[in-house]
Each structure stands twice: as structure tokens, then as C-alpha cells.
Amino acid sequence: MDPLADLLAGPRARGAFLLRCDLEPPWALRVHDRAPLTVVAVVAGSAWVTFDGAPPQRVDPGDVAVVRGPDPYVVSDEPGTPPQAVIDADQRCTTLEGVEVPLGRLGTRSWGNSAGGHTRLVTGTYPEHGALSGRLLRALPPLLVLRGDTATAPVLDWLAREVTSPVPGQEAVLDRLLDLLLVTALRSCFDTAGGGAPGWYTAAADPVVGPALRLLQDHPEEPWTLGSLAAAAATSRATLARRFTRLVGQPPMGYLATWRLDLAADLLLDPATTVAAVARRVGYGSPFALSAAFSRRFGTSPSQHREGARGSTGAPHPAPDVEPR
């Protein structure tokens, strides 16, 4: 599992909110839901996304905007339109004064101020994330706008049709379509020259580093050494160490150490899983060894992390002196 896959399949990636919005100008919504990641796709009309202190960015038909939280932002018909409502946690809609108001329901998973409005958006919000997917979130800017292309167009069209069709299996289909739209958009961006792809993404395609990276991610419980990893990847220790560090930004064993602990942080969120079981799953000889390493990285014990995560939407923050590169 890689950081992008973990965002979609990890233990915290549950209950994504997906809506179609039909809007007639003037309209503006201040979004303050503190969600780690939101996808805003324009089906018709246009929209502007504005963060405080940053220039607004226009999103046109076929475009996909990926918004990284938790900072608030405004989605509007024009940059100067004042917000008329605030979208808070759990997609709760309030007035600017904080009085709760119901969303303007226009049908199944559809709301807005006008049925068949000039602007039609499809929004999907991922309300939670894990420690592994934090690697992806840290690689993203607050706002990424992918202009409409042949990769995302068919997915967006299908998603826009499906979102308002109350048929059996709709929720499962929508979840997968939203994931597919997000993955397709991020791949298109990262594969573009100057797209700011994180090291682990570009390294996955390297003929030497890619196989080694997948072995560490898929089998962290193995007692890896640089020698055994190089042998499994059919290369020399020196070549693997040099290329891995250059592409990923960490040496192989350093990457393995942080990957194991990030994975442990996610696995610990399952109340049915013991610390001992998590320790075995991520390659630690005992729960005491895991607890010591976990505390050094996150500044809290595994049990404290599990308790503190209840009701939280974020992953644990590594201590400043052990933050991976």
C-alpha cells in the first residue's frame, strides 16, 4: 500500500461526503469543515476557490480542484461575492452568525439554491486520514487545479450522472468513482513536468528503487537489511542506497523505520487489534520495542494515540526532530 492508496483505503478514510450542487449566481460558501482533502469538480458554469491571503483560482467545466485542509476557503461564483453560508464539520450548514440552517435539498445527494442552476458542481470530501496518507497530504499545495483532460473527463461524466441516481449499490459505486477521479487527477498532475510529484511517487517507476520500495511497503514485517533488500531488488547495496536516497529523500532503512511507525499508527485505530499484534505486523519484536520507537516519533505512546484519536480527524504529528524528509 502506498500513501495515495492509504488515503482511499486506510482505517481513517471512511464516510466521504459526496454531493451535486446546483447554484444560480450570486452564490458563495465559506467552507470550514477542517477536512484533510476535498475534491471540487465543475460540470457546468464556473467557480472560484479562494484561500485567505491568496489569489483566487478559477475552476472551469471539466476542471478538478483538489483542496487540502484544514484551513478554511471560499467557493463562489465570483471572487468578490460575499459568503452567504458556512459549511462546517459533518457538512453542517450555518449562517455567518452560526445559526444552523438546512441545506437546500434538491433531490438525492443534491442541494443548492436553484434546481438546474447555471453552475453545477460535484464535491467529494474525505473527512479523515491516516498517518501513511499524511505523506501525500504534505506533498500537496493547499489548492491544486487540474485542467480538464481526457483522463478525468469520462470519470467526471459518470460521477455526475451517478450521484443523483437512487439505485441499489449507489454508495459503493460513488465511493469508487470519487476515488478514481482523485487518483486520476493526482496522477495527471504528478506525471506532468513540474507537477511537484513527491519522491515516493516518482521512485515507484524507477527500475531499481521501485521494486525495493514496494517490498518495504508491502512487507514491513520482514527483518530487512540493506543487503537483503538489495538482493531482493537484484541490485548492489551501493546502487540501491544511492538511488533510493536520491529519489525518495531518505535512505532505505530510514524510510522503512518511518513507514513501519506510520503504518502502526493507522493499525492501532482498530480497537480489536492489540499493540502486540500491531508490533508483529510492522516488524517489531515486542510491544515494548514498538512503544519506545512510537513514542520517539510521535511523542505519545501507542495506547495514548489510540485514545486520543477518538473523535479526531487527523493523524499523529511526528516529533520535530524525527520528521521524515
Legacy VTK file of the C-alpha trace (Angstrom):
# vtk DataFile Version 3.0
C-alpha trace
ASCII
DATASET POLYDATA
POINTS 325 float
0.000 0.000 0.000
1.337 3.463 -0.913
0.399 6.852 0.626
-2.122 7.574 -2.128
-3.812 4.196 -1.709
-3.884 4.639 2.064
-5.832 7.887 1.755
-8.554 5.931 -0.029
-8.408 2.601 1.811
-6.803 3.303 5.184
-8.646 2.969 8.505
-9.405 6.690 8.669
-10.675 7.042 5.071
-14.311 6.398 5.786
-17.580 8.196 5.189
-16.676 10.529 2.339
-19.364 13.143 1.667
-20.407 13.383 -1.973
-22.902 15.930 -3.306
-24.033 17.564 -6.516
-24.537 21.303 -6.155
-26.884 23.301 -8.427
-26.318 27.021 -7.957
-27.547 30.239 -9.517
-25.441 33.419 -9.082
-24.792 35.202 -6.887
-23.570 32.481 -4.526
-20.625 31.975 -2.185
-19.924 29.378 0.502
-17.217 29.582 3.151
-16.012 26.049 3.818
-14.660 25.494 7.314
-15.126 21.749 7.745
-11.425 21.122 8.507
-11.455 18.102 6.174
-7.993 16.872 5.130
-8.936 16.683 1.451
-11.804 17.816 -0.767
-12.401 17.362 -4.491
-14.397 20.070 -6.310
-15.235 19.327 -9.952
-17.136 21.720 -12.217
-19.689 20.105 -14.517
-21.260 23.336 -15.832
-20.661 27.045 -15.332
-17.572 28.025 -13.353
-16.417 28.615 -9.795
-13.657 30.393 -7.922
-11.765 28.946 -4.959
-10.147 31.439 -2.602
-7.961 30.934 0.456
-7.417 33.794 2.897
-4.441 35.854 1.763
-4.033 34.016 -1.554
-5.195 34.976 -5.049
-8.402 33.227 -6.183
-8.234 30.448 -8.746
-10.910 29.822 -11.372
-12.272 26.318 -11.952
-13.945 25.806 -15.344
-16.100 22.981 -16.745
-14.182 19.702 -16.692
-11.604 21.049 -14.228
-10.923 19.264 -10.947
-9.786 21.208 -7.873
-8.092 19.292 -5.048
-8.248 21.270 -1.797
-6.009 20.319 1.120
-7.311 21.185 4.578
-7.722 22.112 7.283
-7.659 25.862 6.516
-10.979 27.487 5.524
-11.643 28.652 1.981
-14.434 30.174 -0.091
-16.078 28.672 -3.188
-18.040 31.280 -5.130
-19.398 32.394 -8.497
-17.062 35.408 -8.489
-14.111 36.336 -6.236
-15.930 39.371 -4.809
-19.214 37.670 -3.859
-19.593 37.736 -0.047
-20.205 34.334 1.625
-23.868 33.586 2.282
-23.338 30.465 4.401
-20.649 28.453 6.183
-20.105 24.714 5.686
-18.830 23.342 8.994
-17.822 19.902 10.247
-20.001 16.987 9.099
-21.209 19.245 6.270
-23.347 21.236 8.704
-24.564 24.457 7.089
-24.914 27.639 9.160
-25.397 31.328 8.637
-22.387 33.600 9.088
-23.645 34.172 12.634
-23.534 30.429 13.392
-27.253 29.667 13.225
-27.787 26.211 11.784
-29.812 26.079 8.592
-30.751 23.087 6.443
-29.091 22.745 3.097
-31.328 23.463 0.139
-32.193 19.869 -0.810
-32.927 19.380 -4.495
-33.097 15.587 -4.519
-30.837 12.618 -3.800
-27.350 13.864 -2.828
-28.186 17.189 -4.479
-28.526 20.647 -2.983
-28.177 24.294 -3.870
-30.192 27.441 -4.376
-31.773 26.561 -7.732
-32.675 23.295 -9.415
-30.952 23.312 -12.786
-28.870 26.339 -11.793
-26.309 27.895 -14.112
-23.452 26.313 -12.123
-23.235 22.613 -11.344
-20.517 21.227 -9.083
-19.719 17.772 -7.800
-17.931 17.849 -4.453
-16.404 14.970 -2.539
-14.942 15.396 0.935
-12.612 12.964 2.688
-13.221 13.773 6.368
-10.408 11.644 7.842
-6.908 10.439 7.046
-4.217 8.240 8.482
-0.511 8.598 9.145
0.509 6.919 5.892
-1.650 9.208 3.760
-0.136 12.180 5.584
2.842 11.725 3.262
0.577 12.510 0.325
-1.137 15.435 2.032
2.194 17.019 2.942
3.211 16.826 -0.720
0.165 18.768 -1.922
-0.272 22.538 -2.076
-3.382 23.995 -0.381
-5.081 24.173 -3.781
-4.335 22.171 -6.901
-6.417 22.772 -10.034
-6.133 20.183 -12.776
-7.478 21.499 -16.047
-9.934 19.234 -17.851
-8.242 16.447 -19.805
-9.006 13.134 -21.455
-8.038 11.189 -18.329
-10.543 12.737 -15.930
-13.397 13.645 -18.321
-15.084 10.201 -18.551
-14.820 9.659 -14.789
-16.342 13.065 -14.034
-19.172 12.491 -16.509
-20.013 9.135 -14.951
-19.796 10.541 -11.426
-22.094 13.466 -12.268
-24.717 11.056 -13.638
-24.479 8.532 -10.842
-24.565 10.964 -7.912
-28.278 11.680 -8.251
-29.425 8.190 -9.254
-31.017 6.461 -6.220
-30.335 2.899 -7.350
-29.090 -0.162 -5.431
-25.351 -0.136 -4.900
-25.090 3.615 -5.469
-22.945 4.333 -2.426
-20.336 1.725 -3.372
-20.203 2.990 -6.962
-19.900 6.624 -5.891
-17.099 5.871 -3.432
-15.091 4.158 -6.146
-15.799 6.805 -8.755
-14.711 9.560 -6.384
-11.530 7.645 -5.575
-10.907 7.087 -9.281
-11.403 10.773 -10.055
-8.982 11.806 -7.310
-6.314 9.259 -8.271
-6.616 10.132 -11.958
-6.340 13.851 -11.222
-3.291 13.457 -8.974
-1.559 11.093 -11.392
-2.131 13.541 -14.249
-0.650 16.332 -12.161
2.326 14.366 -10.823
3.137 12.946 -14.261
3.353 16.455 -15.732
6.769 18.090 -15.835
6.943 20.487 -12.907
3.928 18.837 -11.272
5.688 18.666 -7.908
5.465 14.892 -7.550
6.732 13.605 -4.180
9.814 11.424 -4.172
7.995 8.202 -3.293
5.738 8.704 -6.331
8.484 9.161 -8.898
10.612 6.477 -7.270
7.853 3.898 -7.772
8.561 3.909 -11.520
12.324 3.520 -11.140
13.507 0.036 -12.220
15.840 -0.249 -9.227
14.132 1.718 -6.448
10.544 0.863 -7.382
10.748 -2.863 -6.543
12.591 -2.137 -3.301
10.045 0.500 -2.303
7.156 -1.902 -2.881
8.854 -4.619 -0.850
9.225 -2.273 2.124
5.643 -1.038 1.827
4.051 -4.444 1.319
6.194 -6.461 3.735
7.328 -4.204 6.600
7.258 -7.194 8.960
10.313 -8.729 7.248
13.695 -8.277 9.002
15.073 -6.180 6.167
18.686 -5.117 5.947
20.206 -3.083 3.160
21.872 -6.272 1.903
18.710 -8.398 1.873
16.691 -5.621 0.266
19.306 -5.089 -2.438
19.398 -8.823 -3.149
15.605 -8.967 -3.435
15.685 -5.997 -5.815
18.506 -7.603 -7.847
20.971 -4.763 -7.403
24.007 -3.868 -5.322
23.838 -2.318 -1.878
25.718 0.776 -3.011
23.493 1.347 -6.048
20.290 0.859 -4.073
21.374 3.119 -1.224
22.480 5.898 -3.582
19.444 5.839 -5.894
16.897 5.283 -3.137
18.184 8.232 -1.103
18.321 10.486 -4.166
14.788 9.691 -5.359
12.896 9.156 -2.097
14.777 11.610 0.107
15.610 9.026 2.785
17.913 6.011 2.867
16.096 2.667 2.593
16.311 1.733 6.261
15.276 5.218 7.345
12.234 5.018 5.067
11.387 1.588 6.466
11.544 2.866 10.049
9.115 5.747 9.427
6.855 3.579 7.229
6.559 0.955 9.987
5.583 3.539 12.582
3.126 5.343 10.319
1.516 2.004 9.490
1.392 1.165 13.191
-0.361 4.465 13.915
-3.087 3.528 11.423
-3.429 -0.075 12.559
-3.778 0.982 16.193
-7.034 2.724 15.338
-8.741 -0.662 15.166
-9.882 -1.265 18.780
-9.924 -5.029 18.178
-6.185 -5.076 17.393
-3.712 -5.391 20.245
-0.447 -3.494 20.448
1.375 -6.841 20.327
-0.389 -7.763 17.074
0.469 -4.396 15.556
4.096 -4.802 16.624
4.319 -8.147 14.811
2.586 -6.725 11.723
5.104 -3.895 11.347
8.256 -5.803 12.199
8.916 -5.084 15.872
9.965 -7.932 18.158
7.779 -6.869 21.065
5.127 -4.294 22.018
7.729 -2.634 24.247
10.071 -2.081 21.296
7.204 -0.642 19.264
6.113 1.600 22.128
9.593 3.040 22.561
10.029 3.775 18.857
6.457 5.096 18.555
6.962 7.490 21.454
10.191 8.818 19.937
8.482 9.507 16.619
5.131 10.847 17.745
5.752 11.978 21.318
2.983 9.727 22.634
2.537 6.041 23.416
0.517 3.680 21.225
-2.259 3.450 23.809
-2.404 7.228 24.208
-2.523 7.614 20.430
-5.440 5.190 20.243
-7.368 7.046 22.935
-6.584 10.490 21.548
-7.630 9.543 18.035
-11.240 9.047 19.068
-13.179 11.972 17.663
-10.124 13.327 15.838
-9.869 13.611 12.046
-6.115 13.919 11.844
-3.119 11.630 12.010
-0.488 11.917 14.772
2.200 14.510 14.179
5.809 13.311 14.227
8.057 14.995 16.754
10.010 17.826 15.058
13.370 16.094 15.324
12.207 12.891 13.620
10.047 14.296 10.814
10.925 12.328 7.656
12.361 14.229 4.744
LINES 1 326
325 0 1 2 3 4 5 6 7 8 9 10 11 12 13 14 15 16 17 18 19 20 21 22 23 24 25 26 27 28 29 30 31 32 33 34 35 36 37 38 39 40 41 42 43 44 45 46 47 48 49 50 51 52 53 54 55 56 57 58 59 60 61 62 63 64 65 66 67 68 69 70 71 72 73 74 75 76 77 78 79 80 81 82 83 84 85 86 87 88 89 90 91 92 93 94 95 96 97 98 99 100 101 102 103 104 105 106 107 108 109 110 111 112 113 114 115 116 117 118 119 120 121 122 123 124 125 126 127 128 129 130 131 132 133 134 135 136 137 138 139 140 141 142 143 144 145 146 147 148 149 150 151 152 153 154 155 156 157 158 159 160 161 162 163 164 165 166 167 168 169 170 171 172 173 174 175 176 177 178 179 180 181 182 183 184 185 186 187 188 189 190 191 192 193 194 195 196 197 198 199 200 201 202 203 204 205 206 207 208 209 210 211 212 213 214 215 216 217 218 219 220 221 222 223 224 225 226 227 228 229 230 231 232 233 234 235 236 237 238 239 240 241 242 243 244 245 246 247 248 249 250 251 252 253 254 255 256 257 258 259 260 261 262 263 264 265 266 267 268 269 270 271 272 273 274 275 276 277 278 279 280 281 282 283 284 285 286 287 288 289 290 291 292 293 294 295 296 297 298 299 300 301 302 303 304 305 306 307 308 309 310 311 312 313 314 315 316 317 318 319 320 321 322 323 324
